[in-house]
Amino acid sequence: MTSARTDIHRPSAAEFDPADYEFVAVFDSRADWPGANDWFLQARRELLDAGWTFSGVHGGAGQCDHCGALLRYSALMKHLPTRTLIYVGETCLDNRFEMTKAEFDAARKAAALDRERQAKLTAFNALCETYPELVWATYAWNIGQAGAVYETRPRWVDEPNGEQVTAPVAGTTWAERNRKDWAISTLSDMARKARQYGSFASEKQAALLVRLVHELEAAEAETAKREAERAAKAAARVNAAIGEIGDRREFTGTVRWFDHFESNYGYTPKTCTVMILDTPEGTVKWKASNYIELEKGQQVTIKATVKEHSIYDRTEEITTVVTRGKLL
């Protein structure tokens, strides 16, 4: 009953002055979208933490603290003289508080958009039930970027003393290593559009999504297999330095890796060879000053002088570097 009210916010209050009120925001008491009012609740919490209190006229955002009408959209208002908060409906805000209804129009529009978003989310979740590959596709970009970390590797810098320092170098991504950039990009785009529209463009697109996901799963399995084989081989190697610096001796082992490169000796370009051998005593690296025909897995014997023992910082593998070598 309004006749029993004595608060300053009642319609009949002689001391009521619209200039004493400050608009904060509009609250939707029946929001369809989860979290739609999170920003509003945060603003209200900050006001309460700052010492503001509610007037307690009706006790909630579902009723106007000025006229008592039931509401869906409520404007939160500050009463500056008393540092109290009230909720006001659209009609009172416009007629008694002499303020615009634009915020209410915005709230109604947001509610309509929230219902549309909720419908699309429901449709998207149904798609994920029908096509489990779509869930995989929503993570495609993250999977494609896996491994794109910055690793610390040694590099030479242009300094007077030619000092070798470590510096960050970008690693390759999973998509780059497996040559699946197009597939990753396509899947990411499909997942984004399916989430945006709640459907696929066509059945052919759905079939393409399934096929690409299966291709990537096969590539991932192959990558895991190669890495497991590589790790097993590394674990089987002897990780130790061979001989003393200056020793000249024979090394017999299996060619793990090799490459050819161009180098200038005097004024004559020359094709040289670099190779890494796995021996029963440890790993050997030799840069030969001539072209050597090799195959991975080939057994070779070289006679060379121990130049240094180095440790590869990424795997902590000890390598015996040799020079002045000769293939026997």
Buried (B, 14 or more C-beta within 10 A) or exposed (E): EEEEBEBBBBEEEEEBEEEBBEBBBBBBBEBBBEEBBEEBEEBBEEBEEEEBEBBEBBEEBBBBBBBBEEBBBBBBBBBEEBEBBBBBBBBBBBEBBEBEBEBBEEBBEBBEEBEEBBEBBEBBEEBBEEBEBBBBBBEBBEBBBEBEEEEEEEEEEEEEEEEEEEEEEEBEBBBBBBEBEEBBBBBBEBBBBBBEEBBBEEEEBBEBBBEBBEBBEEBBEEBEEEEEEEEEEEEEBEBEBBBEEEEEEEBBBBBBEBEBEEEEEEEEEEEBBBBBBBBEBBBBBBBBEEEBEBEEEEEBEBBBBBBEBBEEEEEEBBBBBBEEBEBE
